[in-house]
Amino acid sequence: MTVCYFTASGNCLYAARRIGGTLLSIPQMMRQKKIEIEDDAVGIVCPVYAVELPFMIVDFMKKAEIKTDYFFFILTCGYEFEVSLGHAEVAARERGWDLKYGTGTRRG
């Protein structure tokens, strides 16, 4: 399993570590010309920014070549994470990735 994460405060890194597997930092990967990930399960862990996905996540999803049978998305620390999860599902579908699981945490 490969878990790609984007964190500023450390919350998403903590969540990614709890999930386990191979952890990959999205900001570090974005410096590469090409991003290719192939694993039986691949997921993204990121925060919710004002009911949206962070811009870096949107750019990552456009750039990355991901081959997996099980794609998942975990959103942390946000209000209305369901809206962001819907955006993630649309972005995944545009890339041909079938979002098998998605969830988030609520704050407040």
N, C-alpha and C positions, 0 to 999 in steps of 0.2 A: 504494500500500500504506500502511496506517495501523498503527502499532505503539503500543499502549497499555501503559504500564509503571508498575510500582510498585517503588520502590527506597528503601532506607534507607542502605546502605553505598556505593552507587554501582555495584555489580556488575550489577544489572539495567539501569541506564541504559547502561552500557558495552555490554551485550549488545544492547540495543535499537538503539544507534548502529551496531553492527556489522551488524545486519539491514538497517537503512536505512529509507527511506520517511519519512512524516510521523510524528513522535513526539509522543505525547500523554501527559501526566502524569495518572495516575489520581487521586491526591489532589487535584489542581487541578480536574479534571473533576467530582469528587464534590461540589464546592461549588455546582455549577450545579443549577438546578431540573430541567432536562431534559438528557439526554445522548443525542445522535443521531449515529451514525457510519455513513456509507455509503461503501464503497470496494470495489474488486475483491478485495482481500485485507485482512483485519483480524486482528491477533493481540494476544495479551496476553503480556507478559514479567513474571514475578514470582518471588520467592523461595519456598522451601518453609519453612514454620514448623511444626516438630514434626510432620512427616508430614501436614500440612494446608495448605490454601490460606490466605493471610492473610485475616482478616475483611473487610478493605477490598475485596479482590478478590471475595469472595462478594457483598458489598453492591453493588459495581459491576456485576457480572453480572446482578443482579436489577433494577437501575435503568436500565442502558444499553439503548438501542434500536439494535441493530447489524444492518445490511443488507449482506451480503457473500456471495459465492459460495465464498470460501475463508477459513475461520476456523482459526487456529492458536494454539497455546499453548506457551510456552517456560518451563520452570521452572529456577531456578538454585540452586546451592549447598545441596543437601539430600540427606539419606539417604532411601532409599525413595521417590524422586520418583514412582515408578509409582503409588503409592497416591494421591498428590495429583493426578496426571494423571487417574486414574479419577474423582476428585471433580469435576475440571474438566469432564470429558466428560459426566457426569450433569447438572451445572449448565447446560452448554451445550445439552444435549438438552431440558431443561425450558424453555428459552427458544426452542427451535426452530432453534438454530444447529447446523449439522453440522460437528463437529470433524474437519477434514481431516488435520491434522498436529499431533502433540504430542511433545515430548521434554523431557529435562532433563539436568542435569549431576550427576555424583556427586562427593561429597567423601569423602575417606578411603580 
